[in-house]
């Protein structure tokens, strides 16, 4: 009887190891297919800018979508661990610059922290408009006022009203998939 | 004196008309550039499905974005005046199907109200999974649980956790710009 119980225990313990291995394998598989399927979502590449208390932030963002026609709203998700998150939250306003298909280099220059040098932001000309830094080279931009923030997750979602929009010149917009970068998963 | 005042009034009235015309022209211009620039944002084309109290909803959506890596969150904006808005809000769960680049016809079939006929939804095969309708032909899908709803504007934003994700087969995803449809402005 003891031996059966003993064997029973051993068997149980082996089973539980097998279940652990199976669960671990499933987890890895799920994470892989989650990453792969989330990377099938389509995005553009944009540059967001703002300023608060004399500090500029300019950063490349991709998780952007319109969220309403009337009033015109857009959502932008901003990495919590970033200067942009702090500054846009304080200021409640930003510009979203739309890039042209030939402006991938410009997008990559704003992966780095924002530096003001020789009157340029990370090497790019700008002017102040409504005390916000506005990049000069872009085909179009939206001026946005934050109306709600969802603090969930690692990229809080800023819902903002589009209060103005300007087209500088016609061009095809830069798409994330064409850059061979990915942001998602 | 009366005449001057009279003339003065006329002049003022002319001025105010001119200002009205100018403001109207500016409004039209702003709306035009707002529409044009918002249409420069990039989107995929997806099919959202849910079910509540025996009623199915399956509809094509484009305003979708990831919103967090950890936990994995996505945002989907759903037209307020739609069956999907009511059903997803009641149910708190949905599938987001990712379409392949050759599935534009499938997307257009879900512009219409959802009809269950001969065991198909708007002509497409499905099965119930977790009491939610899951389309069979798609390359990938995400199973999502709603965590927050922002009710602003005409397309409330549903923030949801991706609880499962499945890849059925490899393919290039359908992008809105390639369909020559537009949804935004």
Interface residues (C-beta under 8 A of the other chain):
Chain A: X30 X33 X34 X36 X37 X38 X40 X41 X42 X43 X44 X63 X64 X65 X66 X67 X68 X69 X70 X71 X72 X73 X74 X75 X77 X98 X139 X140 X141 X142 X147 X148 X150 X152 X153 X154 X155 X157 X159 X162 X164 X165 X166 X167 X173 X175 X176 X177 X183 X184 X185
Chain B: X30 X33 X34 X36 X37 X38 X40 X41 X42 X43 X44 X63 X64 X65 X66 X67 X68 X69 X70 X71 X72 X73 X74 X75 X77 X98 X139 X140 X141 X142 X147 X148 X150 X152 X153 X154 X155 X157 X159 X162 X164 X165 X166 X167 X173 X175 X176 X177 X184 X185
